[in-house]
Structures are given as C-alpha cells and as structure tokens.
Amino acid sequence: MLRELTGEERAEYFHCIQPIWGGGLEETRFVAFQRRLADSPESRERYRLLGWFSPKGKLLSAMKAYHLAGSCAGRPLRLLGVGAVFTPAELRRRGHAAEMLKAAMDESRASGSHAAVLFSDIDAGYYVRLGFRALESRECTVEAAQLPRRAGYRPAFAGDEEEMTSLFAAARNSDQRFALARDGWTLRFQLRRLRELARARGSGEPEWGLVTEGGAAMLRFGRDTLDLLEAAWTSDAARDRVLAGLRDCMQRAGRPRLRLWPAAQLRGLFAESERTSAIAMVAPLAADAPLPEQGGPGELALLDHI
Ligand SMILES: CC(C)(COP(=O)(O)OP(=O)(O)OC[C@H]1O[C@@H](n2cnc3c(N)ncnc32)[C@H](O)[C@@H]1OP(=O)(O)O)[C@@H](O)C(=O)NCCC(=O)NCCS
C-alpha cells in the first residue's frame, strides 16, 4: 500500500538517506533540515514523502514525490517528480521500489498527470524497465578566466524572487522543448531549501543569487564549485554583467569552477560534457502526452534538480 509517511516514519527515512544525500550534514542537523523543508509553506500540495507498506504495515520503500508543472511542444503538462527513492539494504531486490514507483505513477495518472520525471543516480536501465526514457543530460564546468569582467550587479535579496521569476520565465516563453515551468514555485522551493540548509549549518542567510539591470542568476555553493541553478538576461550586456557577477562570486568564495546545466539561455555558451549522474528521465503517464524520445533534448536547468 502507498501512503504518506507519518512523523516517525519520516524521521526513519531521513536517517536512512542521510549517508547518501546528506551533503556533509551531520545526522541530527540533516533530519531537522529535511523536516523543516517538508513542513514549509512551499511544500504544501507540491511535495510529499511517500512510503510503500506491507499488508502488516511495515515500511518497505520510500520516496519524495513532487507535483510539478511543465510543458513540451507548447502544451502544458502536469508532472509527477520523483526523488530520493530508497529501500533499506536488508529489503532490497524484492521489487519493493519498483512496486512503489508503479503505484505512485498510477496514483498520479489517475489524478491527471501526463508524465513522471526524475534524475537518476543509478544505472538508468532500472528506470527504463519501469517505462522511463533518458533525456539529453549535459553539464558545463567553467573556469573563472572564461567569464567576463564587468561591474554592475548586486546580490539578490528577499523580495527579488518575483522579478527573477519573470526574467527566467521570459527566457523560456517560446520553448518547444520539454521543460519545467518557471511559475515561481521552483525558485521559491529551492530558496527555501537553501535557507533551511544554511540554518542547519548554522550559517545564517545564504547568498543565493545576483541581480543586474535586465538579468539575474540563482546560485548555490557546492563543495568545490559555484552551482548556477538558473540565469536569464534581456541583452548581451546584461548577460556579461551576470557572468561577471558569477566570476566575482567564485573568486570571493574560493570556488575555482562554475557548474551549470546548459538549458535555455545557458545553452551554447560553454563546452558541454555528458553527465554521469542526475540523468534526466521521463515516463509518459497519459497516452497523448507530447514527450521527447529517448536521448531527446530537454530544457532542464540545475534549478529543476529537486
Ligand atoms: C535503488 C533502490 C531504491 C532499489 O530498491 P529495491 O527495492 O531493491 O528495488 P527493486 O527490488 O525494485 O529492484 C532491484 C533492482 O534495482 C536495481 N538497482 C539497485 N541498485 C542499483 C544501482 N546502484 N545501479 C543500478 N541498478 C540498481 C537493480 O536492477 C536491481 O535488480 P537486480 O536485483 O536484478 O540486480 C535501492 O537499491 C536503494 O535504496 N539504493 C540506495 C538509494 C539509491 O541509490 N536510490 C536511487 C536514486 S536514483
């Protein structure tokens, strides 16, 4: 049976996934971080923690489920986002995760979803057997020296979200490729995640973006990289100011490389390589859903990797 995890089950799930997705956070901090994120206003109706239970009520496998919006070929799509699928080691290889995923996809199909989307960190063949197909999944690693120098930007503050969202959305308006919506929710959810993560680390308000006249970028500090979650601009000059702002940020924070997924306006700027993890995958849930073929292009930025 598929149902939402209750308080204690959630804590158990967070405890189990911490060694894999803990990002260096010590366990109690990671559990508190995950709990606050799940209880946040941004999570309401968009983010659930689901468990697959035996008839006797034993938790066999669990996952994160997101209610996402997207589009492909100009048609709006309702999407099930799947994350952090986990089966306890002693219960693996009995089909529990597969049954849970099928049940979650059936439930989502019944409530009107057109497709499911996930980012695979394991051999993609597992998800192919469940009806998923891998999409083009590339990344760029950029050295500070490749970025222009030009003054004229400021850090993003609370209150900038709306303007940043409209810039990000405008950069994708005519998009025919498979993409997740830039309706503001993804930005707000990722910002909530960054804030809760900073709180769990005890490091206060995080630096999460930069803004310039006609341009903006949302970012996150990785261990060795500056991760560019999303960026958009309305002119070449604004693009250069955004990139110069990122260069400053890298130098200030001691991150020698910028990491990004080439989507929308970030496409075609830098050399791309195939990703070895976080492979984007989609599975149709409705027969008439317009979706890219296996290996087909998508417009998924790091911001979408939730
Ligand atoms: C992946 C995972 C959720 C599968 O759970 P499960 O309940 O054992 O899944 P199922 O019984 O439905 O399927 C088992 C299959 O999973 C696949 N699988 C498990 N781990 C895998 C890995 N690292 N790479 C590729 N395939 C893997 C295998 O195909 C395996 O089939 P096999 O037994 O014939 O080799 C579980 O191994 C797990 O929790 N791993 C750690 C967390 C993780 O990596 N999650 C996936 C994130 S994308």
The ligand as a Tripos MOL2 file, in Angstrom:
@<TRIPOS>MOLECULE
LIG
   48    50     1     0     0
SMALL
NO_CHARGES

@<TRIPOS>ATOM
      1 C1         17.8020    1.6430   -5.9770 C.3       1 LIG1
      2 C2         16.9280    1.0550   -4.8650 C.3       1 LIG1
      3 C3         15.9150    2.0700   -4.4190 C.3       1 LIG1
      4 C4         16.2270   -0.1590   -5.4220 C.3       1 LIG1
      5 O1         15.3670   -0.6590   -4.4040 O.3       1 LIG1
      6 P1         14.7960   -2.1660   -4.4390 P.3       1 LIG1
      7 O2         13.5800   -2.1830   -3.5920 O.co2     1 LIG1
      8 O3         15.8640   -3.1150   -4.1770 O.co2     1 LIG1
      9 O4         14.3990   -2.2240   -5.9720 O.3       1 LIG1
     10 P2         13.7890   -3.4040   -6.8010 P.3       1 LIG1
     11 O5         13.7220   -4.6520   -5.9770 O.co2     1 LIG1
     12 O6         12.5680   -2.8760   -7.4450 O.co2     1 LIG1
     13 O7         14.8470   -3.5640   -7.9270 O.3       1 LIG1
     14 C5         16.1170   -4.1010   -7.6760 C.3       1 LIG1
     15 C6         16.9290   -3.6590   -8.8220 C.3       1 LIG1
     16 O8         17.3950   -2.3610   -8.5660 O.3       1 LIG1
     17 C7         18.4410   -2.1310   -9.4660 C.3       1 LIG1
     18 N1         19.4780   -1.4220   -8.7340 N.ar      1 LIG1
     19 C8         19.6540   -1.2850   -7.4090 C.ar      1 LIG1
     20 N2         20.7440   -0.5420   -7.1640 N.ar      1 LIG1
     21 C9         21.2370   -0.2060   -8.3340 C.ar      1 LIG1
     22 C10        22.3370    0.5500   -8.7540 C.ar      1 LIG1
     23 N3         23.1850    1.1250   -7.8770 N.pl3     1 LIG1
     24 N4         22.5470    0.6880  -10.0760 N.ar      1 LIG1
     25 C11        21.7090    0.1200  -10.9680 C.ar      1 LIG1
     26 N5         20.6570   -0.6120  -10.6400 N.ar      1 LIG1
     27 C12        20.4240   -0.7590   -9.3400 C.ar      1 LIG1
     28 C13        18.9160   -3.4810   -9.9650 C.3       1 LIG1
     29 O9         18.4740   -3.5730  -11.2890 O.3       1 LIG1
     30 C14        18.1830   -4.4400   -9.0860 C.3       1 LIG1
     31 O10        17.8710   -5.5620   -9.8370 O.3       1 LIG1
     32 P3         18.6930   -6.9180   -9.5620 P.3       1 LIG1
     33 O11        18.3000   -7.3220   -8.1910 O.co2     1 LIG1
     34 O12        18.1700   -7.8290  -10.6120 O.co2     1 LIG1
     35 O13        20.1360   -6.5940   -9.7030 O.co2     1 LIG1
     36 C15        17.7990    0.5890   -3.6520 C.3       1 LIG1
     37 O14        18.8660   -0.1930   -4.1250 O.3       1 LIG1
     38 C16        18.3480    1.7390   -2.8200 C.2       1 LIG1
     39 O15        17.7080    2.2220   -1.8980 O.2       1 LIG1
     40 N6         19.5740    2.1970   -3.1510 N.am      1 LIG1
     41 C17        20.1870    3.3330   -2.4460 C.3       1 LIG1
     42 C18        19.4980    4.6430   -2.8260 C.3       1 LIG1
     43 C19        19.5490    4.9460   -4.3120 C.2       1 LIG1
     44 O16        20.6090    4.8880   -4.9360 O.2       1 LIG1
     45 N7         18.3590    5.2730   -4.8840 N.am      1 LIG1
     46 C20        18.2230    5.5680   -6.2740 C.3       1 LIG1
     47 C21        18.4310    7.0080   -6.5340 C.3       1 LIG1
     48 S1         18.1930    7.4590   -8.2310 S.3       1 LIG1
@<TRIPOS>BOND
     1     1     2 1
     2     2     3 1
     3     2     4 1
     4     2    36 1
     5     4     5 1
     6     5     6 1
     7     6     7 2
     8     6     8 1
     9     6     9 1
    10     9    10 1
    11    10    11 2
    12    10    12 1
    13    10    13 1
    14    13    14 1
    15    14    15 1
    16    15    16 1
    17    15    30 1
    18    16    17 1
    19    17    18 1
    20    17    28 1
    21    18    19 ar
    22    18    27 ar
    23    19    20 ar
    24    20    21 ar
    25    21    22 ar
    26    21    27 ar
    27    22    23 1
    28    22    24 ar
    29    24    25 ar
    30    25    26 ar
    31    26    27 ar
    32    28    29 1
    33    28    30 1
    34    30    31 1
    35    31    32 1
    36    32    33 2
    37    32    34 1
    38    32    35 1
    39    36    37 1
    40    36    38 1
    41    38    39 2
    42    38    40 1
    43    40    41 1
    44    41    42 1
    45    42    43 1
    46    43    44 2
    47    43    45 1
    48    45    46 1
    49    46    47 1
    50    47    48 1
@<TRIPOS>SUBSTRUCTURE
     1 LIG1         1 GROUP 0 **** ****
